[in-house]
């Protein structure tokens, strides 16, 4: 299940780059990450918000399915 993994959507460590962000997920035996670059700082912010909102919706659906 997705909620069993640690999910993170964050800006890169380079504070000068407002167009890039990274999505990472921690698996039991390692992890994975993908770096994305938006065409504008506003797009980057909107993408991150949309991904985070979708993640919350998914976790809520999984919890309801499990009966929590």
C-alpha positions in Angstrom: 0.0 0.0 0.0 1.1 3.5 -0.7 0.6 4.6 2.9 3.2 2.1 4.0 5.9 4.1 2.3 7.4 7.4 3.2 6.6 10.0 0.5 8.2 13.3 0.1 7.8 16.1 -2.4 10.3 18.9 -1.9 12.4 21.6 -3.5 16.0 20.6 -4.3 18.7 21.7 -1.9 19.8 24.4 -4.3 17.9 27.5 -3.1 18.6 29.4 -6.3 16.6 26.9 -8.4 12.9 27.6 -7.9 11.9 25.5 -10.9 13.0 22.1 -9.8 11.5 19.7 -7.2 12.0 16.1 -6.3 9.5 13.4 -5.4 11.0 10.6 -3.3 9.6 7.4 -1.8 11.4 5.2 0.8 11.0 1.5 0.2 11.9 -1.2 2.8 15.1 -2.0 0.9 16.2 1.4 -0.5 14.3 4.1 -2.1 13.6 5.9 -5.3 13.4 9.5 -6.4 12.5 11.5 -9.5 13.5 15.1 -10.2 11.2 17.3 -12.1 11.6 20.8 -13.6 8.8 23.2 -14.2 8.6 26.0 -16.7 8.0 28.6 -14.0 8.2 29.0 -10.3 4.4 29.2 -10.1 4.1 25.9 -12.1 6.5 24.3 -9.7 4.5 25.4 -6.7 1.2 24.3 -8.3 2.6 20.9 -9.2 3.9 20.3 -5.7 0.6 21.3 -4.1 -1.3 19.0 -6.5 0.9 16.0 -5.8 0.7 16.5 -2.1 -3.1 16.9 -2.2 -3.4 13.8 -4.3 -1.2 11.9 -1.9 -3.5 12.9 1.0 -6.6 11.8 -0.9 -5.0 8.5 -1.7 -4.0 7.9 1.9 -7.5 8.7 3.1 -9.0 6.3 0.6 -6.6 3.5 1.7 -7.5 4.1 5.4 -11.2 4.0 4.6 -10.7 0.8 2.7 -8.9 -0.7 5.6 -11.6 0.4 8.0 -9.6 2.9 10.0 
